[in-house]
């Protein structure tokens, strides 16, 4: 196991890793423990009582955070003709069709979210093995396959977050920046967890939200009492 540096050890001082704090207190501690030389992102990790190996227990979707993420999201839009122009006008960073497929197949992945018009999904499908494992493949259920380029792009730019449960049953998501007011970070956390609760698979019995932790990019994780989220 790698040894913790002096900076990390100092951050852990006075913080009981077994204590579960209210969401507000946990966010306050995350902000207090942040000492990086940049505006760190604040992240939430939610451990769900699901087994993602079963299709009927897969939890995946999107949520619009009320206060955004504070991050600049690079959007790639697959579209042609008038829809390509619409995507550009809406704020997409990269717009195209076949030429973008070739570029991605060549190893280019300088984007964060992907949207597509239904009429070009035939060519986008060739990227399934590249985009799928990274959670970037456009999906009608997530609203990222649509002719409404303006709506989806502006929604993403405004703070829409996509989430997908990992193999261990954990969902990670950014919920703001350390520079955000604590109440705004708390609001964003509750918006995400609220959406996760709405998507609870009907086959799941027992405890659904098992553990919640918040942290900054370079800071320690702080346990949250799940009943306060």
TORKOL-4160 file (C-alpha; in steps of 0.2 Angstrom, whole numbers, padded with zeros to 4 digits, m for minus):
229
<pt num="1" X="0000" Y="0000" Z="0000"/>
<pt num="2" X="0007" Y="0017" Z="m0005"/>
<pt num="3" X="0012" Y="0028" Z="0010"/>
<pt num="4" X="0002" Y="0044" Z="0013"/>
<pt num="5" X="0011" Y="0060" Z="0011"/>
<pt num="6" X="0013" Y="0074" Z="0024"/>
<pt num="7" X="m0001" Y="0084" Z="0015"/>
<pt num="8" X="m0014" Y="0070" Z="0016"/>
<pt num="9" X="m0009" Y="0065" Z="0034"/>
<pt num="10" X="m0012" Y="0083" Z="0039"/>
<pt num="11" X="m0029" Y="0084" Z="0031"/>
<pt num="12" X="m0034" Y="0068" Z="0040"/>
<pt num="13" X="m0029" Y="0076" Z="0057"/>
<pt num="14" X="m0045" Y="0078" Z="0068"/>
<pt num="15" X="m0056" Y="0069" Z="0056"/>
<pt num="16" X="m0064" Y="0053" Z="0062"/>
<pt num="17" X="m0066" Y="0042" Z="0046"/>
<pt num="18" X="m0079" Y="0031" Z="0055"/>
<pt num="19" X="m0090" Y="0046" Z="0060"/>
<pt num="20" X="m0106" Y="0049" Z="0049"/>
<pt num="21" X="m0109" Y="0068" Z="0048"/>
<pt num="22" X="m0125" Y="0077" Z="0042"/>
<pt num="23" X="m0124" Y="0082" Z="0024"/>
<pt num="24" X="m0121" Y="0100" Z="0029"/>
<pt num="25" X="m0107" Y="0096" Z="0041"/>
<pt num="26" X="m0099" Y="0084" Z="0029"/>
<pt num="27" X="m0099" Y="0098" Z="0015"/>
<pt num="28" X="m0092" Y="0110" Z="0027"/>
<pt num="29" X="m0078" Y="0099" Z="0032"/>
<pt num="30" X="m0074" Y="0095" Z="0014"/>
<pt num="31" X="m0072" Y="0114" Z="0011"/>
<pt num="32" X="m0062" Y="0116" Z="0026"/>
<pt num="33" X="m0050" Y="0102" Z="0022"/>
<pt num="34" X="m0047" Y="0108" Z="0004"/>
<pt num="35" X="m0030" Y="0116" Z="0002"/>
<pt num="36" X="m0025" Y="0113" Z="m0016"/>
<pt num="37" X="m0019" Y="0128" Z="m0026"/>
<pt num="38" X="m0034" Y="0126" Z="m0038"/>
<pt num="39" X="m0053" Y="0126" Z="m0036"/>
<pt num="40" X="m0055" Y="0108" Z="m0033"/>
<pt num="41" X="m0071" Y="0099" Z="m0038"/>
<pt num="42" X="m0082" Y="0092" Z="m0025"/>
<pt num="43" X="m0088" Y="0074" Z="m0028"/>
<pt num="44" X="m0100" Y="0062" Z="m0021"/>
<pt num="45" X="m0099" Y="0043" Z="m0020"/>
<pt num="46" X="m0115" Y="0034" Z="m0017"/>
<pt num="47" X="m0114" Y="0015" Z="m0013"/>
<pt num="48" X="m0131" Y="0007" Z="m0019"/>
<pt num="49" X="m0138" Y="m0010" Z="m0014"/>
<pt num="50" X="m0138" Y="m0016" Z="m0032"/>
<pt num="51" X="m0129" Y="m0029" Z="m0042"/>
<pt num="52" X="m0125" Y="m0021" Z="m0059"/>
<pt num="53" X="m0122" Y="m0038" Z="m0066"/>
<pt num="54" X="m0140" Y="m0040" Z="m0068"/>
<pt num="55" X="m0149" Y="m0029" Z="m0081"/>
<pt num="56" X="m0164" Y="m0026" Z="m0070"/>
<pt num="57" X="m0153" Y="m0019" Z="m0057"/>
<pt num="58" X="m0143" Y="m0006" Z="m0068"/>
<pt num="59" X="m0145" Y="0011" Z="m0062"/>
<pt num="60" X="m0141" Y="0024" Z="m0075"/>
<pt num="61" X="m0148" Y="0041" Z="m0080"/>
<pt num="62" X="m0146" Y="0060" Z="m0079"/>
<pt num="63" X="m0150" Y="0074" Z="m0067"/>
<pt num="64" X="m0150" Y="0093" Z="m0068"/>
<pt num="65" X="m0141" Y="0100" Z="m0054"/>
<pt num="66" X="m0149" Y="0116" Z="m0048"/>
<pt num="67" X="m0133" Y="0125" Z="m0046"/>
<pt num="68" X="m0123" Y="0117" Z="m0060"/>
<pt num="69" X="m0106" Y="0108" Z="m0058"/>
<pt num="70" X="m0094" Y="0123" Z="m0061"/>
<pt num="71" X="m0085" Y="0113" Z="m0074"/>
<pt num="72" X="m0083" Y="0117" Z="m0092"/>
<pt num="73" X="m0091" Y="0102" Z="m0102"/>
<pt num="74" X="m0085" Y="0099" Z="m0119"/>
<pt num="75" X="m0099" Y="0092" Z="m0130"/>
<pt num="76" X="m0097" Y="0083" Z="m0146"/>
<pt num="77" X="m0113" Y="0082" Z="m0157"/>
<pt num="78" X="m0116" Y="0070" Z="m0171"/>
<pt num="79" X="m0127" Y="0079" Z="m0183"/>
<pt num="80" X="m0129" Y="0085" Z="m0202"/>
<pt num="81" X="m0136" Y="0099" Z="m0211"/>
<pt num="82" X="m0147" Y="0111" Z="m0202"/>
<pt num="83" X="m0146" Y="0101" Z="m0186"/>
<pt num="84" X="m0127" Y="0103" Z="m0186"/>
<pt num="85" X="m0129" Y="0122" Z="m0187"/>
<pt num="86" X="m0142" Y="0121" Z="m0173"/>
<pt num="87" X="m0129" Y="0111" Z="m0162"/>
<pt num="88" X="m0116" Y="0124" Z="m0165"/>
<pt num="89" X="m0127" Y="0138" Z="m0161"/>
<pt num="90" X="m0132" Y="0130" Z="m0145"/>
<pt num="91" X="m0114" Y="0128" Z="m0139"/>
<pt num="92" X="m0108" Y="0111" Z="m0145"/>
<pt num="93" X="m0089" Y="0111" Z="m0145"/>
<pt num="94" X="m0087" Y="0099" Z="m0159"/>
<pt num="95" X="m0100" Y="0095" Z="m0173"/>
<pt num="96" X="m0099" Y="0083" Z="m0187"/>
<pt num="97" X="m0103" Y="0065" Z="m0193"/>
<pt num="98" X="m0092" Y="0053" Z="m0203"/>
<pt num="99" X="m0076" Y="0063" Z="m0200"/>
<pt num="100" X="m0078" Y="0063" Z="m0181"/>
<pt num="101" X="m0081" Y="0044" Z="m0181"/>
<pt num="102" X="m0064" Y="0042" Z="m0191"/>
<pt num="103" X="m0056" Y="0054" Z="m0179"/>
<pt num="104" X="m0062" Y="0045" Z="m0163"/>
<pt num="105" X="m0057" Y="0028" Z="m0171"/>
<pt num="106" X="m0040" Y="0035" Z="m0172"/>
<pt num="107" X="m0039" Y="0038" Z="m0154"/>
<pt num="108" X="m0046" Y="0056" Z="m0151"/>
<pt num="109" X="m0056" Y="0057" Z="m0136"/>
<pt num="110" X="m0055" Y="0076" Z="m0131"/>
<pt num="111" X="m0073" Y="0078" Z="m0126"/>
<pt num="112" X="m0084" Y="0075" Z="m0110"/>
<pt num="113" X="m0102" Y="0071" Z="m0117"/>
<pt num="114" X="m0109" Y="0065" Z="m0134"/>
<pt num="115" X="m0126" Y="0069" Z="m0141"/>
<pt num="116" X="m0133" Y="0063" Z="m0158"/>
<pt num="117" X="m0147" Y="0065" Z="m0170"/>
<pt num="118" X="m0157" Y="0049" Z="m0173"/>
<pt num="119" X="m0153" Y="0050" Z="m0192"/>
<pt num="120" X="m0134" Y="0048" Z="m0189"/>
<pt num="121" X="m0135" Y="0034" Z="m0176"/>
<pt num="122" X="m0131" Y="0022" Z="m0190"/>
<pt num="123" X="m0113" Y="0028" Z="m0191"/>
<pt num="124" X="m0111" Y="0032" Z="m0172"/>
<pt num="125" X="m0115" Y="0014" Z="m0169"/>
<pt num="126" X="m0098" Y="0010" Z="m0176"/>
<pt num="127" X="m0091" Y="0018" Z="m0160"/>
<pt num="128" X="m0100" Y="0007" Z="m0148"/>
<pt num="129" X="m0084" Y="m0002" Z="m0142"/>
<pt num="130" X="m0075" Y="0015" Z="m0139"/>
<pt num="131" X="m0089" Y="0025" Z="m0132"/>
<pt num="132" X="m0099" Y="0012" Z="m0123"/>
<pt num="133" X="m0086" Y="0007" Z="m0109"/>
<pt num="134" X="m0083" Y="0026" Z="m0106"/>
<pt num="135" X="m0101" Y="0029" Z="m0103"/>
<pt num="136" X="m0101" Y="0041" Z="m0118"/>
<pt num="137" X="m0112" Y="0032" Z="m0130"/>
<pt num="138" X="m0128" Y="0042" Z="m0135"/>
<pt num="139" X="m0143" Y="0034" Z="m0128"/>
<pt num="140" X="m0162" Y="0039" Z="m0131"/>
<pt num="141" X="m0166" Y="0034" Z="m0113"/>
<pt num="142" X="m0154" Y="0048" Z="m0107"/>
<pt num="143" X="m0160" Y="0060" Z="m0120"/>
<pt num="144" X="m0144" Y="0061" Z="m0129"/>
<pt num="145" X="m0151" Y="0054" Z="m0145"/>
<pt num="146" X="m0163" Y="0068" Z="m0151"/>
<pt num="147" X="m0167" Y="0080" Z="m0164"/>
<pt num="148" X="m0168" Y="0094" Z="m0151"/>
<pt num="149" X="m0150" Y="0098" Z="m0152"/>
<pt num="150" X="m0153" Y="0115" Z="m0143"/>
<pt num="151" X="m0163" Y="0108" Z="m0128"/>
<pt num="152" X="m0150" Y="0094" Z="m0124"/>
<pt num="153" X="m0135" Y="0104" Z="m0127"/>
<pt num="154" X="m0141" Y="0119" Z="m0116"/>
<pt num="155" X="m0146" Y="0107" Z="m0103"/>
<pt num="156" X="m0129" Y="0099" Z="m0102"/>
<pt num="157" X="m0120" Y="0115" Z="m0102"/>
<pt num="158" X="m0132" Y="0121" Z="m0088"/>
<pt num="159" X="m0127" Y="0107" Z="m0076"/>
<pt num="160" X="m0135" Y="0091" Z="m0082"/>
<pt num="161" X="m0125" Y="0076" Z="m0075"/>
<pt num="162" X="m0125" Y="0058" Z="m0082"/>
<pt num="163" X="m0122" Y="0044" Z="m0069"/>
<pt num="164" X="m0120" Y="0025" Z="m0071"/>
<pt num="165" X="m0118" Y="0013" Z="m0057"/>
<pt num="166" X="m0101" Y="0004" Z="m0058"/>
<pt num="167" X="m0097" Y="m0014" Z="m0055"/>
<pt num="168" X="m0095" Y="m0012" Z="m0036"/>
<pt num="169" X="m0112" Y="m0004" Z="m0035"/>
<pt num="170" X="m0105" Y="0014" Z="m0033"/>
<pt num="171" X="m0110" Y="0030" Z="m0042"/>
<pt num="172" X="m0098" Y="0044" Z="m0043"/>
<pt num="173" X="m0103" Y="0061" Z="m0049"/>
<pt num="174" X="m0096" Y="0079" Z="m0048"/>
<pt num="175" X="m0108" Y="0091" Z="m0038"/>
<pt num="176" X="m0099" Y="0107" Z="m0038"/>
<pt num="177" X="m0083" Y="0116" Z="m0034"/>
<pt num="178" X="m0075" Y="0120" Z="m0017"/>
<pt num="179" X="m0078" Y="0138" Z="m0021"/>
<pt num="180" X="m0097" Y="0135" Z="m0021"/>
<pt num="181" X="m0107" Y="0140" Z="m0006"/>
<pt num="182" X="m0110" Y="0125" Z="0005"/>
<pt num="183" X="m0129" Y="0126" Z="0003"/>
<pt num="184" X="m0127" Y="0125" Z="m0015"/>
<pt num="185" X="m0116" Y="0109" Z="m0014"/>
<pt num="186" X="m0129" Y="0101" Z="m0002"/>
<pt num="187" X="m0143" Y="0106" Z="m0014"/>
<pt num="188" X="m0134" Y="0097" Z="m0029"/>
<pt num="189" X="m0130" Y="0082" Z="m0018"/>
<pt num="190" X="m0149" Y="0080" Z="m0013"/>
<pt num="191" X="m0154" Y="0082" Z="m0031"/>
<pt num="192" X="m0143" Y="0068" Z="m0037"/>
<pt num="193" X="m0147" Y="0056" Z="m0023"/>
<pt num="194" X="m0166" Y="0061" Z="m0025"/>
<pt num="195" X="m0165" Y="0055" Z="m0043"/>
<pt num="196" X="m0156" Y="0039" Z="m0038"/>
<pt num="197" X="m0170" Y="0035" Z="m0026"/>
<pt num="198" X="m0183" Y="0038" Z="m0040"/>
<pt num="199" X="m0174" Y="0025" Z="m0051"/>
<pt num="200" X="m0173" Y="0012" Z="m0037"/>
<pt num="201" X="m0175" Y="m0005" Z="m0047"/>
<pt num="202" X="m0191" Y="m0014" Z="m0041"/>
<pt num="203" X="m0182" Y="m0030" Z="m0039"/>
<pt num="204" X="m0170" Y="m0023" Z="m0025"/>
<pt num="205" X="m0175" Y="m0027" Z="m0008"/>
<pt num="206" X="m0167" Y="m0021" Z="0009"/>
<pt num="207" X="m0156" Y="m0005" Z="0010"/>
<pt num="208" X="m0154" Y="0004" Z="m0006"/>
<pt num="209" X="m0143" Y="0019" Z="m0002"/>
<pt num="210" X="m0130" Y="0010" Z="0009"/>
<pt num="211" X="m0116" Y="0023" Z="0010"/>
<pt num="212" X="m0113" Y="0041" Z="0005"/>
<pt num="213" X="m0096" Y="0050" Z="0005"/>
<pt num="214" X="m0091" Y="0067" Z="m0001"/>
<pt num="215" X="m0074" Y="0073" Z="m0005"/>
<pt num="216" X="m0064" Y="0086" Z="m0015"/>
<pt num="217" X="m0052" Y="0082" Z="m0029"/>
<pt num="218" X="m0037" Y="0081" Z="m0017"/>
<pt num="219" X="m0045" Y="0080" Z="0000"/>
<pt num="220" X="m0051" Y="0066" Z="0011"/>
<pt num="221" X="m0068" Y="0057" Z="0009"/>
<pt num="222" X="m0081" Y="0062" Z="0023"/>
<pt num="223" X="m0094" Y="0050" Z="0027"/>
<pt num="224" X="m0112" Y="0056" Z="0026"/>
<pt num="225" X="m0127" Y="0050" Z="0037"/>
<pt num="226" X="m0138" Y="0044" Z="0022"/>
<pt num="227" X="m0154" Y="0049" Z="0032"/>
<pt num="228" X="m0149" Y="0067" Z="0030"/>
<pt num="229" X="m0147" Y="0067" Z="0011"/>
